[in-house]
Amino acid sequence: MGTLYYSAAQYPIRIDDVTLTSLRVVIERRLDAGVGLTLSWSEAGFGRSTVWLHPTIPLRVHVDDPVAIAPDADAIDAMANEVEQSGGIVLPPDDEFWLREPPQGTTAR
């Protein structure tokens, strides 16, 4: 499980490493273009949360896996399409839609 630290939020956002690696690419593209987006997720016992990601708000991504994971092109496309249609990304429960095992031999260096 990786961690997204957002601004001075009280609690970090925990996301599986594979999804977080792909999500990071989509977020970087939007923020680099000077455009914000929302990120929503559900947590058992806590309900649904949403944060506004903006280029002026500090953000740090930490992937727990010591072996670099290559972003999933299909997940990036799906998230980018969702952002273009709605202005935000909604992570499904347990990241079921984007959660994939990285293919063998595709770790980033």
Sine and cosine of phi, psi and omega as CSV:
sin_phi,cos_phi,sin_psi,cos_psi,sin_omega,cos_omega
0.00,0.00,0.81,-0.59,0.07,-1.00
-1.00,-0.04,0.06,-1.00,-0.06,-1.00
-0.70,-0.71,0.71,-0.71,0.11,-0.99
-0.94,-0.34,0.90,-0.44,0.03,-1.00
-0.99,-0.14,0.85,-0.52,-0.11,-0.99
-0.87,-0.50,0.88,-0.47,0.06,-1.00
0.75,0.66,-0.73,-0.68,0.02,-1.00
-0.96,-0.28,0.49,0.87,-0.03,-1.00
-0.83,0.56,0.58,-0.81,-0.05,-1.00
-0.91,0.42,-0.60,0.80,-0.06,-1.00
-0.82,-0.57,0.69,-0.72,0.08,-1.00
-0.95,0.31,0.33,-0.95,0.00,-1.00
-0.99,-0.16,0.87,-0.50,-0.03,-1.00
-0.99,-0.10,0.81,-0.58,-0.03,-1.00
-0.66,-0.75,0.64,-0.77,0.00,-1.00
-0.84,0.54,0.52,-0.85,-0.10,-1.00
-0.84,0.54,-0.66,0.75,-0.04,-1.00
-0.91,0.42,-0.73,0.68,0.02,-1.00
-0.91,0.41,-0.67,0.74,-0.03,-1.00
-0.89,0.46,-0.61,0.79,0.02,-1.00
-0.88,0.47,-0.66,0.75,0.03,-1.00
-0.97,0.26,-0.65,0.76,0.03,-1.00
-0.86,0.52,-0.65,0.76,0.00,-1.00
-0.84,0.55,-0.64,0.76,0.00,-1.00
-0.89,0.46,-0.72,0.69,-0.02,-1.00
-0.90,0.43,-0.70,0.72,0.02,-1.00
-0.89,0.46,-0.72,0.70,0.00,-1.00
-0.86,0.51,-0.67,0.74,0.01,-1.00
-0.88,0.48,-0.71,0.70,-0.02,-1.00
-0.92,0.40,-0.75,0.66,-0.05,-1.00
-0.92,0.39,-0.58,0.82,0.05,-1.00
-0.90,0.44,-0.53,0.85,0.03,-1.00
-0.99,0.14,-0.01,1.00,0.01,-1.00
0.98,0.19,0.33,0.94,-0.06,-1.00
-0.90,-0.43,0.74,-0.67,0.04,-1.00
-1.00,0.09,0.08,-1.00,0.05,-1.00
-0.35,-0.94,0.28,-0.96,0.10,-0.99
-0.97,-0.23,0.47,-0.88,0.08,-1.00
-0.76,-0.65,0.84,-0.54,-0.02,-1.00
-0.85,-0.53,0.51,-0.86,0.02,-1.00
-0.39,-0.92,0.30,-0.95,0.06,-1.00
-0.91,-0.41,0.57,-0.82,0.08,-1.00
-0.76,-0.66,0.75,-0.66,0.00,-1.00
-0.82,0.57,0.80,-0.60,0.03,-1.00
0.99,0.11,-0.13,0.99,-0.03,-1.00
-0.87,-0.49,-0.16,0.99,-0.03,-1.00
0.98,0.17,-0.46,-0.89,-0.05,-1.00
-0.97,-0.25,0.66,-0.75,0.05,-1.00
-0.83,-0.55,0.48,-0.88,0.05,-1.00
-0.64,-0.77,0.68,-0.73,0.12,-0.99
-0.83,-0.56,0.51,-0.86,0.09,-1.00
-0.99,-0.11,0.90,-0.44,0.03,-1.00
-1.00,-0.07,0.81,-0.59,-0.06,-1.00
-0.67,-0.75,0.53,-0.85,-0.04,-1.00
-0.84,0.54,-0.39,0.92,-0.05,-1.00
-1.00,-0.02,-0.05,1.00,-0.04,-1.00
-0.96,-0.27,0.79,-0.61,-0.04,-1.00
-0.86,0.51,0.63,-0.78,-0.03,-1.00
-0.56,-0.83,0.70,-0.71,0.06,-1.00
-0.71,-0.71,0.70,-0.72,0.01,-1.00
-0.92,-0.40,0.77,-0.64,0.05,-1.00
-0.82,-0.58,0.87,-0.49,0.05,-1.00
-0.99,-0.16,0.82,-0.58,-0.08,-1.00
-0.95,0.32,-0.56,0.83,-0.06,-1.00
-0.90,0.45,0.83,-0.55,-0.01,-1.00
-0.93,0.36,-0.30,0.95,0.05,-1.00
-1.00,-0.07,0.82,-0.57,-0.02,-1.00
-0.86,0.50,0.71,-0.70,-0.01,-1.00
-0.97,-0.26,0.75,-0.66,0.04,-1.00
-0.96,0.28,0.69,-0.73,0.07,-1.00
-0.87,0.50,0.52,-0.85,0.00,-1.00
-1.00,0.00,0.92,-0.40,-0.06,-1.00
-0.86,0.52,-0.63,0.78,0.02,-1.00
-0.91,0.42,-0.65,0.76,0.02,-1.00
-0.92,0.40,-0.66,0.75,0.03,-1.00
-0.87,0.49,-0.72,0.69,0.01,-1.00
-0.88,0.48,-0.69,0.72,-0.02,-1.00
-0.90,0.44,-0.69,0.72,0.01,-1.00
-0.92,0.38,-0.68,0.74,0.01,-1.00
-0.89,0.46,-0.65,0.76,0.05,-1.00
-0.90,0.44,-0.66,0.75,0.01,-1.00
-0.90,0.44,-0.65,0.76,0.03,-1.00
-0.90,0.45,-0.69,0.72,-0.01,-1.00
-0.90,0.43,-0.57,0.82,-0.03,-1.00
-0.99,0.17,-0.59,0.81,-0.14,-0.99
-0.84,-0.54,-0.20,0.98,-0.05,-1.00
1.00,0.08,0.05,1.00,-0.01,-1.00
-0.40,-0.92,0.15,-0.99,0.04,-1.00
-0.89,-0.46,0.75,-0.66,0.09,-1.00
-0.92,-0.39,0.92,-0.40,0.05,-1.00
-0.98,0.20,0.83,-0.56,0.03,-1.00
-0.91,0.42,0.32,-0.95,0.05,-1.00
-0.80,0.61,0.74,-0.67,0.00,-1.00
0.84,0.54,0.39,0.92,0.03,-1.00
0.79,0.62,0.55,0.83,-0.12,-0.99
-0.86,0.51,-0.53,0.85,-0.05,-1.00
-0.96,0.27,-0.65,0.76,-0.08,-1.00
-0.98,-0.18,-0.18,0.98,-0.06,-1.00
-0.94,0.35,0.89,-0.46,0.02,-1.00
-0.66,-0.75,0.47,-0.88,0.15,-0.99
-0.98,0.22,0.69,-0.72,0.03,-1.00
-0.91,0.42,0.69,-0.73,0.03,-1.00
-0.87,0.50,0.51,-0.86,0.02,-1.00
-0.86,0.52,0.68,-0.73,0.08,-1.00
0.97,0.23,0.30,0.95,-0.03,-1.00
-0.89,-0.45,0.37,0.93,0.03,-1.00
-0.94,0.35,0.60,-0.80,0.02,-1.00
-0.97,0.22,0.39,-0.92,0.04,-1.00
-0.84,-0.55,0.00,0.00,0.00,0.00
